[in-house]
Amino acid sequence: RSPRWRLRRPEPVAGIVGFSGRLAVPERLAEEITARPPVLLTHGDRDEVIPVEAIHEARAALAAVDVPVRWRICQGAGHEIPPEALQLAAEFIHERLFA
């Protein structure tokens, strides 16, 4: 079985950052979740690979199992990691590791 989001892994993590992604098998998350680290999701509003609606699906599924989620849709960004998302991720990681 391939590794999935750390929500389904037994090892604890400080947080999860997702860039322009999609939550794997959200309908099974409630039965498979083993941890609830804070999550930051970012997505470009012009993503040509994964539709921006994926961020809303992921945050709804995470909220349904009480995972704290922050999210941002980056205006004008496609399937990339724009500077805005990098800055948010850096702040989130710093907060999770050093606050």
KOLFI-664648 format. One record per residue: residue number from 1; residue in three letters; x, y negated, z of N, C-alpha, C, O in turn. Coordinates in steps of 0.2 Angstrom, whole numbers, plus 2048, in hexadecimal, padded with zeros to 3 digits. Layout:
<vokes>
num/residuo/n_east/n_north/n_up/ca_east/ca_north/ca_up/c_east/c_north/c_up/o_east/o_north/o_up
NUM/ALA/X/Y/Z/X/Y/Z/X/Y/Z/X/Y/Z
...
</vokes>
This chain:
<vokes>
num/residuo/n_east/n_north/n_up/ca_east/ca_north/ca_up/c_east/c_north/c_up/o_east/o_north/o_up
1/ARG/804/806/800/800/800/800/804/7FA/800/809/7F9/804
2/SER/803/7F5/7FC/807/7EF/7FB/806/7EA/801/800/7EA/803
3/PRO/80B/7E6/803/80A/7E2/808/804/7DC/806/804/7DA/801
4/ARG/800/7DB/80B/7FB/7D5/80A/7FC/7D0/80E/801/7D0/812
5/TRP/7F8/7CB/80E/7F8/7C5/813/7FA/7C8/81A/7F8/7CE/81C
6/ARG/7FD/7C5/81E/7FF/7C7/824/7F9/7C7/829/7FA/7C9/82F
7/LEU/7F4/7C5/827/7EE/7C6/82B/7EC/7CE/82C/7E9/7D0/831
8/ARG/7EF/7D2/827/7ED/7D9/828/7F3/7DD/829/7F3/7E3/829
9/ARG/7F8/7DA/82C/7FF/7DD/82E/7FF/7DD/835/7FD/7D8/839
10/PRO/802/7E2/838/803/7E2/840/808/7DD/843/807/7DB/848
11/GLU/80D/7DB/83F/812/7D7/841/80F/7D0/842/80C/7CD/83D
12/PRO/810/7CC/847/80E/7C5/848/812/7C0/844/818/7C1/843
13/VAL/80F/7BB/841/812/7B6/83E/810/7AF/841/80A/7AF/844
14/ALA/814/7AA/840/812/7A4/843/80D/7A0/83F/809/79C/841
15/GLY/80C/7A1/838/807/79E/834/808/7A1/82D/80D/7A4/82B
16/ILE/803/79F/829/803/7A1/822/802/79B/81D/7FE/797/81F
17/VAL/806/79A/818/805/795/813/803/798/80C/807/79D/80A
18/GLY/7FE/796/809/7FC/799/803/7FB/793/7FE/7F8/78E/7FF
19/PHE/7FF/794/7F8/7FF/790/7F3/7FB/792/7ED/7FD/798/7EA
20/SER/7F6/78F/7EB/7F2/791/7E5/7F1/798/7E4/7F2/79B/7DF
21/GLY/7EF/79B/7E9/7EE/7A2/7EA/7E6/7A5/7EA/7E2/7A1/7EA
22/ARG/7E6/7AB/7EC/7DF/7AE/7ED/7E0/7B3/7F2/7E5/7B7/7F3
23/LEU/7DB/7B3/7F7/7DB/7B8/7FC/7D9/7BF/7FA/7D4/7C0/7F6
24/ALA/7DE/7C4/7FB/7DD/7CB/7F8/7D7/7CE/7FC/7D7/7CE/802
25/VAL/7D2/7D0/7F8/7CD/7D4/7FB/7C9/7D1/801/7C9/7D4/806
26/PRO/7C7/7CB/800/7C4/7C8/806/7BE/7CB/809/7BD/7CA/80F
27/GLU/7BA/7CF/806/7B5/7D3/808/7B7/7D8/80E/7B3/7DB/811
28/ARG/7BD/7DA/80E/7C0/7DF/812/7C4/7DC/818/7C6/7DF/81D
29/LEU/7C4/7D5/818/7C8/7D2/81D/7C6/7D3/824/7CA/7D5/829
30/ALA/7BF/7D3/825/7BD/7D4/82C/7BF/7DA/82F/7C0/7DB/835
31/GLU/7BF/7E0/82B/7C0/7E6/82E/7C8/7E8/82E/7CA/7EC/832
32/GLU/7CC/7E4/82A/7D3/7E5/82A/7D7/7E0/82E/7DD/7E1/82F
33/ILE/7D5/7DB/830/7D9/7D5/833/7DC/7D8/83A/7D8/7DB/83E
34/THR/7E2/7D6/83B/7E6/7D8/841/7E9/7D2/844/7EB/7D3/84A
35/ALA/7E9/7CC/841/7EC/7C6/844/7E8/7C0/841/7E5/7C1/83C
36/ARG/7E9/7BB/845/7E5/7B5/843/7EA/7AF/843/7E9/7AA/847
37/PRO/7F0/7AF/840/7F4/7A9/840/7F1/7A3/83C/7ED/7A4/837
38/PRO/7F3/79D/83E/7F0/797/83A/7F2/798/832/7F8/79B/831
39/VAL/7EE/795/82E/7EF/796/827/7EF/78F/824/7EA/78B/825
40/LEU/7F3/78E/81F/7F3/788/81B/7F2/78A/814/7F6/78E/811
41/LEU/7ED/787/810/7EB/789/809/7EC/783/805/7E9/77D/807
42/THR/7EF/783/800/7EF/77D/7FB/7EE/780/7F4/7EF/786/7F2
43/HIS/7EB/77C/7F0/7E9/77E/7E9/7E8/778/7E5/7E6/773/7E7
44/GLY/7EB/779/7DE/7EA/773/7DA/7E3/773/7D7/7E0/778/7D5
45/ASP/7E0/76D/7D6/7D9/76D/7D3/7D9/76E/7CB/7D4/76F/7C8
46/ARG/7DF/76F/7C8/7E0/770/7C1/7E3/777/7C0/7E6/778/7BB
47/ASP/7E3/77B/7C5/7E6/782/7C4/7E3/786/7BE/7DD/787/7BE
48/GLU/7E8/787/7BA/7E5/78B/7B4/7E6/793/7B5/7E4/796/7B0
49/VAL/7E9/795/7BA/7EA/79C/7BB/7E5/79F/7C0/7E1/7A4/7BF
50/ILE/7E4/79C/7C6/7DF/79E/7CB/7DB/798/7CC/7DD/792/7CE
51/PRO/7D4/799/7CB/7D0/793/7CC/7D0/790/7D3/7D1/793/7D8
52/VAL/7CF/789/7D3/7CF/786/7DA/7CA/789/7DF/7CA/788/7E5
53/GLU/7C4/78C/7DC/7BF/78F/7E0/7C2/794/7E5/7BF/795/7EA
54/ALA/7C8/797/7E3/7CB/79C/7E7/7CD/799/7EE/7CC/79D/7F3
55/ILE/7CE/793/7EF/7D0/790/7F5/7CA/790/7FA/7CA/791/800
56/HIS/7C4/78F/7F7/7BE/78E/7FB/7BC/795/7FD/7B9/796/803
57/GLU/7BD/79A/7F9/7BB/7A1/7FA/7C0/7A4/800/7BD/7A7/805
58/ALA/7C6/7A2/800/7CB/7A4/805/7C9/7A1/80B/7C9/7A4/811
59/ARG/7C8/79A/80B/7C7/797/812/7C1/799/815/7C0/79A/81B
60/ALA/7BC/79B/811/7B5/79D/814/7B6/7A4/817/7B4/7A6/81C
61/ALA/7BA/7A8/813/7BB/7AF/816/7C0/7AF/81C/7BE/7B3/821
62/LEU/7C4/7AA/81D/7C9/7AA/823/7C5/7A7/828/7C5/7A9/82E
63/ALA/7C1/7A2/827/7BD/79F/82C/7B8/7A4/82F/7B6/7A4/835
64/ALA/7B5/7A8/82B/7B0/7AD/82D/7B3/7B2/832/7B0/7B5/836
65/VAL/7BA/7B3/832/7BD/7B7/837/7C1/7B3/83C/7C6/7B6/83F
66/ASP/7C0/7AD/83D/7C3/7A9/842/7CA/7A7/841/7CE/7A7/846
67/VAL/7CC/7A7/83B/7D3/7A5/83A/7D3/79D/839/7D0/79B/834
68/PRO/7D8/79A/83C/7D8/793/83B/7DB/791/834/7E1/793/833
69/VAL/7D8/78D/831/7DA/78B/82A/7DA/784/829/7D5/780/82A
70/ARG/7E0/782/826/7E0/77B/823/7E1/77C/81B/7E3/781/819
71/TRP/7DE/777/818/7DE/778/811/7DF/771/80D/7DC/76C/810
72/ARG/7E1/771/807/7E2/76B/803/7E1/76D/7FC/7E5/771/7FA
73/ILE/7DD/769/7F8/7DD/76A/7F1/7E2/764/7EE/7E0/75E/7F0
74/CYS/7E7/765/7EB/7EB/760/7E8/7E9/75E/7E1/7E9/762/7DC
75/GLN/7E7/758/7E1/7E5/755/7DB/7EA/754/7D5/7F0/752/7D6
76/GLY/7E8/756/7CF/7EC/756/7C9/7F1/75C/7C9/7F5/75C/7C4
77/ALA/7F1/761/7CE/7F6/766/7CD/7F3/76C/7CA/7ED/76E/7CB
78/GLY/7F7/770/7C6/7F5/776/7C3/7F7/77C/7C8/7F7/77B/7CE
79/HIS/7F9/781/7C5/7FC/787/7C8/803/786/7CA/808/789/7C6
80/GLU/804/782/7CF/80B/780/7D1/80B/77E/7D8/806/77E/7DB
81/ILE/811/77C/7DB/811/77A/7E1/813/772/7E1/819/771/7E0
82/PRO/80F/76E/7E1/810/767/7E1/814/764/7E7/813/767/7EC
83/PRO/817/75E/7E7/81A/75B/7EC/815/75B/7F2/818/75C/7F8
84/GLU/80F/759/7F1/80A/758/7F7/80A/75F/7FB/809/75F/801
85/ALA/809/764/7F7/808/76B/7FA/80F/76D/7FE/80E/770/803
86/LEU/814/76B/7FB/81B/76D/7FE/81B/769/805/81E/76C/80A
87/GLN/819/763/805/81A/75F/80B/815/761/810/817/762/816
88/LEU/80F/763/80E/80A/766/813/80D/76C/816/80C/76E/81C
89/ALA/810/771/812/813/777/814/818/776/819/819/779/81E
90/ALA/81D/771/817/823/770/81C/820/76D/822/823/770/828
91/GLU/81B/769/823/818/767/829/815/76C/82D/816/76D/833
92/PHE/811/770/829/80E/776/82D/813/77B/830/812/77D/835
93/ILE/818/77D/82C/81D/781/82E/821/77E/834/822/782/839
94/HIS/823/778/834/826/775/839/822/775/83F/824/777/845
95/GLU/81C/773/83F/817/773/844/817/77B/847/817/77B/84D
96/ARG/816/77F/843/815/786/845/81B/789/849/81B/78D/84E
97/LEU/821/787/846/828/78A/849/82A/786/84F/82E/788/853
98/PHE/829/77F/84F/82D/77B/854/828/777/858/82B/773/85D
99/ALA/822/777/857/81D/773/85C/81B/777/862/818/774/866
</vokes>
